[in-house]
Amino acid sequence: MLYRENGQFKTSYRADQAIFPIAQDRIAIALMLAVAFLVVPMLASDYIFRAILIPFVIMALAALGVNILVGYCGQISLGSGAFMAVGAYGAYNFFVRIPGLPLIPALILGGLCATFFGILFGLPSLRVKGLYLAVATLAAQFFSDWMFLRIKWFTNNSDSGSVSVNNLQVFGMPIESATSKYIFCLAVLVVVALLAKNLVRGSVGREWMAIRDMDVAAAVIGIRPMYAKLSAFAVSSFIIGMAGALWAFVHLGAWEPAAFSVEVSFRLLFMVIIGGLGSIMGGFFGAAFIVVLPIVLNQFLPALVGMFGIEISTAGVSHAELMIFGALIVWFLIVEPHGLAKLWSTAKQKLRLWPFPH
Amino acid sequence: MAFFLETLIGGLMAGMLYSLVALGFVLIYKASGVFNFAQGAMVLFAALAMARFAEWVPAWTGIDNAIATTLIAFVIAGTCMFLVAWLIEKLVLRHLVNQEGATLLMATLGITYFLEGLGQTLFGSDIYKIDIGMPKEPIFVFDSIFEGGILVNKEDIIAAAIAAGLVVLLSVFFQKTSTGRALRAVADDHQAAQSIGIPLNRIWVIVWCVAGVVALVAGMIWGSKLGVQFSLTTVALRALPVVILGGLTSVPGAIIGGLIIGVGEKLSEVYLGPYVGGGIEIWFAYVLALVFLLFRPQGLFGEKIIDRV
């Protein structure tokens, strides 16, 4: 009864092509945004901001970027961590070398660095695909790990490759407190998500999806594979690069190359697959799941095991965490290979028919 | 010249170990089309089991003979790998038939995490030594030709011999036995193989078992060289470019790719590394494989990929 589009008539093409054609969706989204921007900052504690909310928002942004490449264009990538690293160090270099550069241009310049890097390492995708490409993108990962550790110029001649930034400001307002960091990241996420959603609905997005579904057939009907694949690499690595810059600048503050190791690439891929390939919403679900899960396990596992009278050491917790993490991933893939976003859309479908099942 | 040859031999030896790990990848990809990221975790798990049982067996049974202990530990570790293979088929692969390659890849990543956790929970996470009684002292060969001769580790030679023996054994298994023929049939076409009565599930268990044994041998050799520790899983990442260089579906490709990568890594590190700051062996193999893929996308010995609409 509550979620139904009966009686909502559209009289223009614009209305028909809206992102959320159903009024209830628009209201729900507006409410969620209001909660995220206004209510959450009032309720959440500093710990929740730093441990959960800020990582979630930034990782959701990165997962969005990965989803464009993997979910929409079908190019499996294990090099996302490298794109994040390039974004972070690129932004850092502009930030230190140009005095007085504001934060937002630095982020965008970092994203552009990642774009160039992404296009460069996207070139093999013109020749190889699928699992071969997945391995080939690992080259980007190991190359960037090495580059930022060994080439001193990128890290402003720091010995260990670790660098730090401070005095972040946006439009004259300092980004120091957890709340302001959260609001800033959330604003970036909302803007980028809106742009990405429109991009994948448009002609570019349809080209990507055609390439994903069958690239030979797409080429036959006149889609240029080179243009489509490289544009997907470019857009995706721009977003991932921005997320990397945010992660480094806003979340970590001081970081070293190990912050963007191959583990990060795996986690981003997990987010996309668990959240749902080829869905903007999926990135959010996946990021929430992957960010929150380790924290929940860490908090509750000792207590849970303690109920059975077993003491568990810190190493034991981390091993058990690995096992549960792995098992959950496998379980998710078996139960819902299309990800959490599919569950979400199934729920919406059911809601439309409720209370009648057919 | 002598130094070059020494580097070359060192590279060949390292490459052979990569080949062993890569072999595990190829076996599973050939027979089930699954890109098994968990191979590295399997190597770690097998090596941990081997190291610990070699320690525990004498304590439990009082056997004092080194060879007997090694053999018993090997058999027990092999049984563990069989169990792991059986469980993976039973719990994971069976439910993921007909899913896309990406999903299966992710599933093996999940298995990786699980095995890493399980291995360390069961066997502990310290650094262990595997001692299978290999002679450690280096020998010098060709000292009549070069001044001072070329330094070769006896251990490396034995390891090479074991690896070569394993490859011969595997090719005999694939070419001559009926199970081997069934494996090759499944590799060619799942449905056709099924229609002539080859049980897919059993074939998968067998193939994961074989990969497990290969992992055990690889883990044993690595472990006796460098000790068993968590970083063994990264060996799998080092072996990945080997697989794409040699082709995902080719056993000889894995061997030759491994040797090329091993030699390339060592030579590049020694002769190129000083100019660019060192440590390049981590990415050199990847970039080598990447450049190579631009010219031959299916790898050296891989089957040509034909796309039809």
Interface residues (C-beta under 8 A of the other chain):
Chain A: V70 I76 L123 P124 R127 V128 G130 L131 Y132 A134 V135 A136 L138 A139 F142 F143 D145 W146 L149 R150 I151 M214 D215 V216 A217 V220 V262 F266 L269 F270 I273 L277 A315 G316 H319 A320 E321 L322 M323 I324 F325 G326 A327 L328 I329 V330 L333 I334 P337
Chain B: F35 L91 V92 H95 L96 Q99 G101 A102 T103 L105 M106 A107 L109 G110 I111 T112 Y113 F114 L115 E116 G117 L118 Q120 T121 S125 L237 L240 P241 V243 I244 L248 V276 G277 G278 G279 I280 I282 W283 Y286 V287 A289 L290 L293 L294 P297 Q298 G299 D307 R308 V309
